[in-house]
Amino acid sequence: MTEHNGASQRQMIEHFAKTIDPALNRRSGKVFYSGRAAFSRPTDLYLIGLNPGGDPTTQAAETIGSETARVLTQLPDRWSAYSDESWQNRKPGTHKMQPRVLHMLRQLERDPRETPASNLIFVRSRRETNLAGGVDELVDQCWPFHEAVIARLKPKVVVCFGQTTGGQLNRKLKANARPIAQFVEKNNRGWATTAYRAEGQIVIVATHPSIADWTNPEADPTPLIQEMLQAN
């Protein structure tokens, strides 16, 4: 990588970091699930979860501010939380939803270290119901970051992990309420992954990979995601 390209990557990701509300910096959580390379150029795919999991008490030192600084200045340009982080002391890339997200990216022939990924809400909680302040309020507080990423990187498809994330993205991007495509799991559960068209993007409201096993063909939404990436 040339010095110029490295500087350009830092400038781009620093621009996004400046959109993070400073009031959030001391709270346990994180923003970036991939590094400088992923957030440095236009892309056709953006991955968004709801919020970081874990325990905000035992992980109190892992603040949004410190984790952002680590991505900006310490971690490699090419880095992914899904492939390179150890979650709950497991080997990197092997804990629960990590291999499921990596499976999806592998099938799409995408490098996780070059695919921008984040969470709709940056604040950590054990469960969605534990989000202090309310989902809508926290989404609004974090939205300037996602708005900047979408405006600058211009992803064609935004994949949302779970119904809450997808519903909020559809609201923010003013997506058409009528679905354009859908995949229904081929099992007794029959959960659906649904695609909606917004003004500049396709929003895919996917099953959540912390629950749905995307490595199982009966529950894998990847073919629908691929279809939307190839759509006109």
PEHU-V403775 format. One record per run of one state. SS is the DSSP state (~ for helix, > for strand, _ for the rest). FROM is the first residue (numbers start at 0). LEN is the number of residues. If there is no record, write none. Layout:
<<SS/FROM/LEN> <SS/FROM/LEN>>
//
This chain:
<<_/0/2> <~/2/15> <_/17/4> <~/21/3> <_/24/3> <>/27/2> <_/29/4> <>/33/1> <_/34/10> <>/44/5> <_/49/13> <>/62/1> <~/63/10> <_/73/6> <>/79/1> <~/80/4> <_/84/12> <~/96/11> <_/107/4> <~/111/3> <_/114/2> <>/116/3> <_/119/3> <>/122/1> <_/123/4> <~/127/3> <_/130/4> <~/134/19> <_/153/3> <>/156/5> <_/161/1> <~/162/11> <_/173/7> <>/180/4> <_/184/7> <>/191/6> <_/197/4> <>/201/5> <_/206/10> <~/216/3> <_/219/2> <~/221/9> <_/230/2>>
//
